[in-house]
Amino acid sequence: MKLQKVLNLFNVAIYIRLSREDGDKEESDSVGNQRKLLTEYVSRHDNFILYDIYIDDGFTGTNFNRPAFQKMIADIEDKKVNCVVVKDLSRFGRDYIDTGRYLERIFPELGVRFISVSDNIDSIKQAYDIIILLVQIGFYQFQNMIDVTMLW
């Protein structure tokens, strides 16, 4: 890993989550779309080495008790991964307190770069403002509440 730091290389974890399963399909279309978008993103960066793709299909984003997420965190703690790439913040987590804890405390303490492609967030390029992140996560939660109430 020391040579990688000198060369500015990142061992990348792609993290994908979707809360609804897609009937009889092996993995949902949205998971497939996320995989395509994120693998293409990683492949466009010469200093990215794809370590693994972690997929929690059918798991809620309101907590972090998800098997693939926990495996990714274990790999981060074992120094196998030092960059996490997600499609957007809502795929990472919908609990703004725990999401903020990972983005503001845990990942920086572990030296982990965080990239949210659709939100144009890259922790190495600019310090992200936790207030903006929390507002975005709150918007995702509000949007879900509106979607649910419209079903009634």
LINHUCOR-V972319 format. One record per backbone hydrogen bond with DSSP energy under -0.5 kcal/mol. NH is the residue of the N-H (numbers start at 0). CO is the residue of the C=O. E is the energy in kcal/mol with one decimal. If there is no record, write none. Layout:
NH_CO_E / NH_CO_E
This chain:
4_0_-1.7 / 5_1_-1.9 / 6_2_-2.3 / 7_3_-0.5 / 7_4_-0.6 / 8_3_-3.2 / 9_46_-2.9 / 11_9_-0.8 / 11_48_-3.1 / 12_82_-3.0 / 13_11_-0.6 / 13_51_-2.3 / 14_12_-0.6 / 14_84_-2.5 / 15_13_-0.5 / 15_53_-2.9 / 17_55_-2.0 / 22_20_-0.8 / 24_21_-2.1 / 31_27_-2.0 / 32_28_-2.7 / 33_29_-2.7 / 34_30_-2.6 / 35_31_-2.3 / 36_32_-2.5 / 37_33_-2.7 / 38_34_-2.7 / 39_35_-2.1 / 40_36_-2.0 / 41_37_-2.6 / 42_38_-2.3 / 43_39_-1.1 / 43_40_-0.6 / 44_41_-1.7 / 45_43_-0.6 / 47_44_-1.7 / 48_9_-3.1 / 49_47_-0.5 / 50_11_-2.7 / 50_48_-0.6 / 51_11_-1.4 / 53_13_-3.3 / 54_52_-0.5 / 55_15_-2.7 / 56_54_-0.6 / 57_17_-3.5 / 57_55_-0.6 / 58_17_-1.3 / 58_55_-0.7 / 65_63_-1.8 / 69_65_-2.6 / 70_66_-2.0 / 71_67_-2.4 / 72_68_-2.5 / 73_69_-2.2 / 74_70_-2.2 / 75_71_-2.2 / 76_72_-2.7 / 77_73_-1.8 / 78_75_-1.8 / 79_74_-2.8 / 80_74_-0.9 / 81_10_-2.3 / 82_10_-1.2 / 83_112_-2.8 / 84_12_-2.7 / 85_114_-2.6 / 90_87_-1.2 / 91_87_-1.1 / 92_88_-2.5 / 93_60_-3.7 / 94_60_-0.9 / 95_93_-0.9 / 98_94_-2.9 / 99_95_-1.9 / 100_96_-1.9 / 101_97_-2.2 / 102_98_-2.6 / 103_99_-2.9 / 104_100_-1.7 / 105_100_-2.4 / 106_101_-2.9 / 108_104_-2.2 / 109_105_-1.8 / 110_106_-0.5 / 110_107_-1.0 / 111_106_-3.0 / 112_81_-2.5 / 112_110_-0.5 / 114_83_-2.9 / 115_120_-2.2 / 116_85_-2.5 / 116_114_-0.6 / 117_86_-3.2 / 119_115_-0.6 / 119_116_-1.2 / 120_115_-2.2 / 122_113_-2.5 / 124_121_-1.1 / 125_121_-1.8 / 127_125_-0.6 / 129_127_-0.6 / 131_128_-0.5 / 132_128_-2.0 / 133_129_-2.7 / 134_130_-2.4 / 135_131_-2.3 / 136_132_-2.6 / 137_133_-2.9 / 138_134_-2.4 / 139_135_-2.1 / 140_136_-2.2 / 141_137_-2.7 / 142_138_-3.0 / 143_139_-1.9 / 144_140_-2.0 / 145_141_-2.3 / 146_142_-2.4 / 147_143_-2.4 / 148_144_-2.4 / 149_145_-2.0 / 150_146_-0.7 / 150_147_-0.9 / 151_147_-0.5 / 151_148_-0.9
